[in-house]
Amino acid sequence: MKKWYLIGAIALSSMVLYCGGSGNDARRDATSTGPDGWIFEGWACAPDAAKALLKQSPAQYCQDDKPKDFLYMKFSAAASQNAIDKGMVAMKQSTCRKAAKDQISSDGLAKILGEYLEQASGVKDGQSTGQVIIAQNQGIIRGVSIYNCCSLDQQTGVCATAGAAETWDQCQCVGVMKYPGGQKGFEAAAEKASSSANP
């Protein structure tokens, strides 16, 4: 029963990701457009750094014939305390991006993956499932990196709007990883990992 619930939840989340969510939802989907169109979670083709700089979402440049085997996941990071104490925006931006890179390049990937699973599919203990996915698929998961980051607005907790002050005390980033078989392959791995994490 748990197995079919997980598959149903992931399938439903996929529909939400590709059909768009509520306008009040701070979490953006793979079809997001606008000034921060790259900020989304979901499956798409390989990142294009030049188009990311133009604030384009992979949904805008990934054609139907391109394999969608890259999973994009949102997460937050913080600037170093030293940079915050010095109040230097460039230093805060640099250290916040570095913290994000370090986070997704180490054990933090399981946590980020777990948060994605909890949001996208309703898995209760996503971090345990994320750890199992990483452990069971070592050497298969590739291309783990940061797609882009934005400065978080301290009041709203979302990316600072164009023209607004960017403090870079905290940043929201989109991490990306390549999973062979794309969404279907990942769903199978998540189902297997969920069974292992919650026997």
C-alpha positions as CSV (number, residue, x, y, z in Angstrom):
1,M,0.0,0.0,0.0
2,K,2.8,2.4,1.0
3,K,4.5,1.6,-2.4
4,W,1.4,2.7,-4.4
5,Y,0.9,5.7,-2.2
6,L,4.4,6.9,-2.9
7,I,4.1,6.3,-6.7
8,G,0.7,8.2,-6.7
9,A,2.2,11.1,-4.7
10,I,5.2,11.4,-6.9
11,A,3.0,11.3,-10.0
12,L,0.7,13.9,-8.6
13,S,3.6,16.1,-7.7
14,S,5.0,15.8,-11.2
15,M,1.6,17.1,-12.6
16,V,1.8,20.0,-10.2
17,L,5.4,20.7,-11.2
18,Y,4.6,20.8,-14.9
19,C,1.2,22.4,-14.7
20,G,2.2,25.2,-12.4
21,G,1.2,26.0,-8.8
22,S,-0.6,28.7,-6.9
23,G,0.6,32.2,-7.4
24,N,0.9,32.6,-3.7
25,D,3.2,29.6,-3.4
26,A,6.8,30.7,-2.8
27,R,7.9,27.4,-4.4
28,R,8.1,27.8,-8.2
29,D,7.7,25.1,-10.7
30,A,9.6,24.2,-13.9
31,T,7.4,26.4,-16.0
32,S,8.0,29.6,-14.0
33,T,8.8,32.7,-16.0
34,G,9.5,36.3,-15.0
35,P,12.5,38.0,-13.5
36,D,13.4,34.9,-11.5
37,G,12.3,32.3,-14.0
38,W,15.2,30.0,-13.2
39,I,14.0,29.4,-9.7
40,F,12.1,26.2,-9.8
41,E,12.2,22.5,-8.8
42,G,11.6,19.8,-11.2
43,W,12.9,17.7,-14.1
44,A,14.5,19.3,-17.2
45,C,17.4,19.1,-19.6
46,A,21.0,20.0,-18.8
47,P,21.7,23.5,-17.4
48,D,22.7,26.2,-19.7
49,A,24.7,28.8,-17.7
50,A,24.4,31.5,-20.4
51,K,20.6,31.2,-20.4
52,A,20.5,31.1,-16.6
53,L,22.3,34.5,-16.6
54,L,19.4,35.8,-18.7
55,K,17.0,34.5,-16.0
56,Q,15.6,31.9,-18.3
57,S,14.1,28.7,-16.9
58,P,15.2,25.4,-18.4
59,A,11.5,25.0,-19.2
60,Q,12.1,27.8,-21.7
61,Y,15.1,26.3,-23.4
62,C,14.6,22.6,-23.0
63,Q,13.0,21.2,-26.1
64,D,10.8,18.1,-26.2
65,D,13.5,16.1,-27.9
66,K,16.1,16.8,-25.1
67,P,16.3,14.2,-22.4
68,K,14.9,15.6,-19.1
69,D,17.3,13.7,-16.8
70,F,18.4,16.6,-14.5
71,L,16.6,17.2,-11.2
72,Y,16.6,20.8,-10.0
73,M,16.1,21.4,-6.3
74,K,15.7,24.6,-4.2
75,F,17.5,25.1,-0.9
76,S,18.9,27.9,1.3
77,A,22.4,28.8,2.5
78,A,23.9,31.6,4.5
79,A,26.9,34.0,4.2
80,S,29.8,33.5,6.6
81,Q,29.5,35.3,9.9
82,N,32.8,37.1,9.2
83,A,31.3,38.5,5.9
84,I,28.1,39.6,7.7
85,D,30.1,41.3,10.5
86,K,32.1,43.2,7.9
87,G,28.9,44.2,6.0
88,M,30.6,43.8,2.6
89,V,27.9,42.7,0.1
90,A,30.3,41.2,-2.4
91,M,31.9,39.1,0.3
92,K,28.5,38.0,1.6
93,Q,27.5,37.0,-1.9
94,S,30.7,35.1,-2.4
95,T,30.5,33.2,0.9
96,C,26.8,32.5,0.6
97,R,27.4,30.9,-2.9
98,K,30.4,29.0,-1.5
99,A,28.3,27.7,1.4
100,A,25.6,26.5,-1.1
101,K,28.2,24.8,-3.2
102,D,29.8,23.1,-0.2
103,Q,26.4,22.0,1.0
104,I,25.3,20.3,-2.1
105,S,28.8,18.8,-2.8
106,S,28.9,17.0,0.6
107,D,26.5,15.2,2.8
108,G,24.1,18.1,2.4
109,L,22.8,16.7,-0.9
110,A,20.9,14.0,1.0
111,K,19.2,16.7,3.1
112,I,18.4,18.8,0.0
113,L,17.1,15.7,-1.8
114,G,15.1,14.8,1.3
115,E,13.5,18.2,1.4
116,Y,12.6,18.0,-2.3
117,L,11.0,14.6,-1.7
118,E,9.0,15.9,1.2
119,Q,7.7,18.8,-0.8
120,A,7.1,17.0,-4.1
121,S,5.8,13.7,-3.0
122,G,4.8,13.9,0.7
123,V,7.4,11.5,1.9
124,K,7.4,11.9,5.7
125,D,11.1,11.3,6.4
126,G,12.6,12.6,3.2
127,Q,16.1,13.0,4.6
128,S,16.3,9.2,5.5
129,T,15.0,8.4,2.0
130,G,17.5,10.9,0.5
131,Q,20.4,9.3,2.3
132,V,19.4,5.8,1.1
133,I,19.0,7.1,-2.5
134,I,22.6,8.6,-2.3
135,A,24.0,5.4,-0.7
136,Q,22.3,3.0,-3.2
137,N,23.2,5.1,-6.3
138,Q,26.8,6.1,-5.6
139,G,28.6,6.5,-8.9
140,I,25.3,6.8,-10.8
141,I,24.3,10.3,-9.7
142,R,26.4,12.9,-11.7
143,G,26.6,16.5,-12.5
144,V,25.9,17.7,-8.9
145,S,26.3,21.5,-8.9
146,I,24.7,24.9,-8.2
147,Y,22.6,26.2,-11.0
148,N,22.2,29.7,-9.6
149,C,21.5,31.7,-6.4
150,C,19.6,34.8,-5.4
151,S,19.7,37.1,-2.3
152,L,16.8,36.4,0.0
153,D,14.6,39.3,1.1
154,Q,14.8,39.2,5.0
155,Q,11.1,40.3,5.3
156,T,9.5,37.9,2.8
157,G,11.9,35.0,2.7
158,V,11.9,34.9,-1.1
159,C,14.3,36.2,-3.7
160,A,14.8,40.0,-3.6
161,T,12.8,41.6,-6.4
162,A,14.6,43.4,-9.3
163,G,15.9,46.8,-8.1
164,A,15.5,45.9,-4.4
165,A,18.4,45.9,-2.0
166,E,20.3,42.6,-1.9
167,T,21.9,41.9,1.4
168,W,23.1,38.3,0.6
169,D,23.0,37.5,4.3
170,Q,21.1,34.4,3.1
171,C,20.6,33.1,-0.3
172,Q,18.3,30.7,-2.1
173,C,19.9,28.5,-4.6
174,V,18.9,25.9,-7.1
175,G,21.0,22.8,-7.0
176,V,21.1,20.3,-9.9
177,M,22.0,16.6,-10.4
178,K,21.8,14.2,-13.3
179,Y,20.0,11.0,-12.6
180,P,20.1,8.2,-15.3
181,G,16.6,7.4,-16.5
182,G,15.3,10.8,-15.5
183,Q,12.1,11.1,-13.5
184,K,11.0,7.5,-14.0
185,G,14.4,6.2,-12.9
186,F,14.4,8.5,-9.9
187,E,10.8,7.5,-8.9
188,A,11.9,3.8,-9.0
189,A,14.9,4.7,-6.8
190,A,12.8,6.7,-4.4
191,E,10.3,3.8,-4.0
192,K,13.1,1.4,-3.3
193,A,14.8,3.8,-0.9
194,S,11.6,4.6,0.9
195,S,11.0,0.8,1.5
196,S,14.6,0.5,2.8
197,A,14.4,3.6,5.0
198,N,11.0,2.7,6.4
199,P,10.7,-1.1,6.5
